[in-house]
Amino acid sequence: MITFKLKDDTAETQEVTATTRDILNWERTTKGKSFGGLMDNQEIGDFYKIAFFAAKRTIGFAGTQQEFEQRYDLEFEVEEEADPTPAVP
């Protein structure tokens, strides 16, 4: 759903993809947050938390969220699903 490039100060880059499991984990641990709100507000702190969950799950990042934020810069694109509503002719 969201692919993150994690770039540290040595310019080493790793890529992780946050899936619905990571987004669900973010929603459950962050009061008042929802995926719809994420798309509307796009606050960088929310993306960092989601990337942190994805990095723990996929590459085994073992540090704290604060350590993650201090270690990596993020580059990302949000893959939005196509609108299922047919166009009106």
C-alpha positions in Angstrom: 0.0 0.0 0.0 2.7 2.5 0.9 6.3 1.9 -0.1 9.0 3.7 1.9 12.6 4.2 1.1 14.6 4.5 4.3 17.7 6.5 3.9 20.3 6.8 6.7 23.1 9.4 7.0 25.5 7.1 5.1 23.1 7.3 2.1 22.4 3.6 2.5 18.8 2.9 1.4 16.4 0.1 2.3 12.9 -0.3 1.1 9.9 -1.5 3.1 6.2 -1.7 2.1 3.6 -1.0 4.7 0.6 -3.2 4.3 -2.9 -3.1 5.8 -1.5 -4.9 8.9 0.9 -2.0 9.6 -1.8 0.6 9.0 -4.2 -1.3 11.3 -1.5 -1.4 13.9 -1.0 2.4 13.5 -4.8 3.0 13.8 -5.0 0.9 17.0 -2.1 2.5 18.7 -2.8 6.1 17.7 -5.9 7.6 19.2 -8.3 9.2 16.8 -6.3 8.2 13.6 -7.8 6.5 10.6 -6.6 5.6 7.1 -9.1 8.1 5.6 -7.7 10.9 7.8 -4.2 9.9 6.9 -5.0 10.5 3.2 -6.6 13.8 3.9 -4.1 15.2 6.4 -0.8 13.5 5.4 1.1 14.3 8.6 4.7 13.2 8.4 4.7 11.8 12.0 2.0 9.4 11.0 4.0 8.2 8.0 7.0 7.7 10.3 5.0 5.6 12.7 3.6 3.4 9.9 7.1 3.0 8.3 8.4 2.1 11.8 5.8 -0.7 12.1 6.6 -1.9 8.5 10.4 -1.9 9.2 9.9 -3.9 12.4 7.8 -6.5 10.5 9.8 -6.7 7.3 13.5 -6.0 8.0 13.6 -6.7 11.7 14.3 -3.2 12.9 14.9 -3.7 16.6 15.2 -0.1 18.0 12.5 2.2 19.4 10.3 4.5 17.3 12.5 7.5 18.3 15.7 5.7 17.2 14.0 4.9 13.9 13.0 8.5 13.4 16.6 9.7 14.2 18.2 7.1 11.9 16.1 7.4 8.7 14.8 10.0 6.3 11.7 8.8 4.4 10.8 8.9 0.8 7.4 7.4 -0.1 4.5 7.2 -2.5 1.0 6.4 -1.5 -0.6 3.9 -3.9 -4.2 4.9 -4.1 -6.7 2.4 -5.3 -8.5 3.2 -8.6 -11.9 4.7 -8.2 -14.4 1.8 -8.9 -17.1 4.2 -10.0 -17.4 4.2 -13.8 -17.0 7.5 -15.6 -20.2 9.1 -16.8 -20.2 9.5 -20.6 
